[in-house]
Each structure stands twice: as C-alpha cells, then as structure tokens.
Amino acid sequence: PVNFETAVLQGYAEDGGLYVPERIPEFDWNELRKVKDDYEILAFKVLRPFIGTEELSDVDLRTILNACYASFPSNDKVKLRKIKEGLFILELFHGPTLCFKDLGLPF
C-alpha cells in the first residue's frame, strides 16, 4: 500500500498498473444527493475516505477543491444531459480548456 501523495505524484504503480484502493468505502447515497448541486462539497465527501486526515486536513482538502474548480466557467462542473427517458450523457467539456481532463487535472 502507498499513501495518497505517492499515488498522486507517481501516477503508476511499480508494476506499471494503476493504484487502486484496498477497499471501496460505502457511501450514504441520500447524503450525497443532498449536496449534488455543490460539486466541491460532493467531491469532498467522495474523496475524504480515500485521503487520510494525517496527509491532508479537511480545511486543506476543501481549499484545494475550491481552487481546482474556481476557473470553471459554470457552476455546473459536470453536466448531465437527459437525451430521452432513461438515457443521459455526461458532458465533460465544460472546464477552462473545454476538455474532459479539466475535471481531474486541476487537482
């Protein structure tokens, strides 16, 4: 196992593969739905279980997330468009460079 900083800075594991968590936490979907309109809060709630507070405090993580998405031209960081009943498309091109990488790269 490696810590969060190593996983982010190294990018790939020694074997050339991707880092994956040892366990996937269970989320309270009702709690996540309550904050679905605030991307930074939602991102915080999803990322927090993967990043130890000894590595990154709540305040620092919130500061980083707010800074990451401050340059997005819209409050909707990720737009989910309904195509028809039961069919949606996730638009990942609303960041500063109009490219999907804008969602992960700022971090």
N, C-alpha and C positions, 0 to 999 in steps of 0.2 A: 504493500500500500504506500501511496505517496500523499503528501498534503496538497491542499488546493493550489498554493503558489507554484509548486513544482509542476502540477498537471497543466496549469495555465501557461507557464513560461516555457516548459519543454514541448508541449503540444502533443507529442507522440511518446508512447512508452518505449522502453529499451528494445522491445521486440518489433518495433515499427507499427504496432497497432495503436488503437485509441485507448485512453484511460476510461474506465467505467467504474461507477461506484460499487462498493462492496454490497450495498443494499439500496433498494429504492424505497424511500420513505412513503408512508401513506399520507395522503392529503385529505383534509376536510373540504370536500368539493363545495359544500354550502358556504364555507368561509371564503373560498376563492371566488365564488360567484358574486359575493358581496363587494369585492374590490375589482371586478373585471373591467371597470371603466377607468381605473387608475393603473396604468401599465407599470409604473415604478413600484407601487405597493405590491402589485401582483408578482412582479419579478422578485421582489424582496422575499415574499412568502414562499416562493418556489425555490429560490436559491439558498435561503438561510439553512435548511437542513444539510446541505452539501458543503457548507463552508463553516468550519469551526469558529466560534467566537474568539478563541485564543489567537486565531490568524487574522480575523477581520471583525471588528466590533460592529454592532448594529448601526451605530452612527456612521462609521466609515463606509459600510456597505450601502447604506441609504444615500450617502453623499456621492459615491461612485455611480450608483444607478441614476440618480438625478442628473449628474453631469453627462453620463453616457447618452441620454435621450433628450437633453436640452436642445440639441440642434435639429431635432426632427421638426419639420415644418407644420406638423399637425399634432393635435392631442391624441389622435388615434395612431399609436405607434405601429400596430398591426391591424390591418383592416380585413375583416371577414365579410365577404360579399355573398349574398344569397343569389344563386343562379336560378334555382327553382326549388320547390318543396323537397327538403332532404338533401340538397346539393349546394355546397358552399365552396368558395375559393378563397384562399388566404393570400392576400396581396402583401408581398414582402419588399415592395419597391418604393416605400414612402419615406425613406430616410434621406439624408443630405446628398448622397450620391445616386439615389434612385436605384439602388441595387440591394439584393437580399442580404449581402454581407453587412449592411449597415446595422442589422439587429444584433449581431454578435461582436462585430469588430470594435465598437466603442469601448467595450469592457476591457 
